[in-house]
Amino acid sequence: MSSLGHDQESTNDLWASVWSEPHYKNEPIARYRGDIPMPVLLTIEKFKERFGERVKFFVAWTDNDPFLGVTVDNCGINFIERWDEPSFRS
């Protein structure tokens, strides 16, 4: 998973400003210990192919409800995937 990591210091302020509510947990994807389904991993690979080292990934969750966040060039975080929900595609 280390290939998905990023420079935490460069994104701390950005991440904190988006997920400052205490009931959400969040961390860089390289530190996330839960299972990530194959469709989400394929989405990550597509972003990496398109943006290379400019893209960074995060996982935020509450009550075991994870979301994949992505930022390119540290310009805001967009949540592009979710899993462990009844509507998740497998």
N, C-alpha and C positions, 0 to 999 in steps of 0.2 A: 504494500500500500504506500510505501514511501514515495513512489513516483507521483502520487496525487497530492503530496504535501505542498506547503508554501511557507513563505516568510511571515510568521505570525505577527511580528512587530509592525510590519507595514500595513496590516489590516485590523489591528486591535481597535482603533478608534472607529473605523467604518462599521465593524461588526457590532461593537457595543452600542452604537447609535441606532442600529436597526432592531436588535434584540435585547433591549434593556429591561424588559419586563421580567420579574423574578421567577414566574412560573415556567418559563422556557429554559431549557438547557441547550447549550450549543458548544460546538468545538470544530476545529479544522477536521476535514474528513480523514486525514491521516491518523487521527487519534480516536476516531469513532470505532467502538468495539462491537456494535451490532451487525447483523447480517444486512448486506445490501443486495437486493435482487438483480438478476442479470439485466433486465431492461434498463434499470437505472445505471448500471455499470456501462452499458452500451451508450447511453446518453452522455456520460462522463467522457468516454473515448471520443465521441463526435466533437465535443467541445475542445478537447485537447488537440485533436487533429486540426481544427479550425484556428484556434488561438494560441496553441503551444504554451510557453511559459507565462504568457500574459493572463491566463485563466487560473482562478483559485476556487476551491470548493469548500463548503461548510455543511454540516448537518445540524439542524435545530429540531428539537422535539419537546413534546409535553405529553405526559401520560402514554408513553410508548408510541407516539404518533410522529414519525420522523419526516422531515422535509429536506430536500437537497437545495442548498443555496449556491449560487455562482456569481462571481464578479470577474470582470475583465478590466485590467488596468486599474483596479481598485476604484471603479466608477459605479458605486451602488451595488447592492446585492439583489438579485432576482431569484425567486424560488421557482424552480423549474420541474421538480419531481416530488412525489410523495409515495410512501408505501406503508404497509401494515394497516391498510384501510380496506373496507369491503369492496370499494369500487376500483381497487388497484388491478391493473392488467397483469396477467402472469405469463 
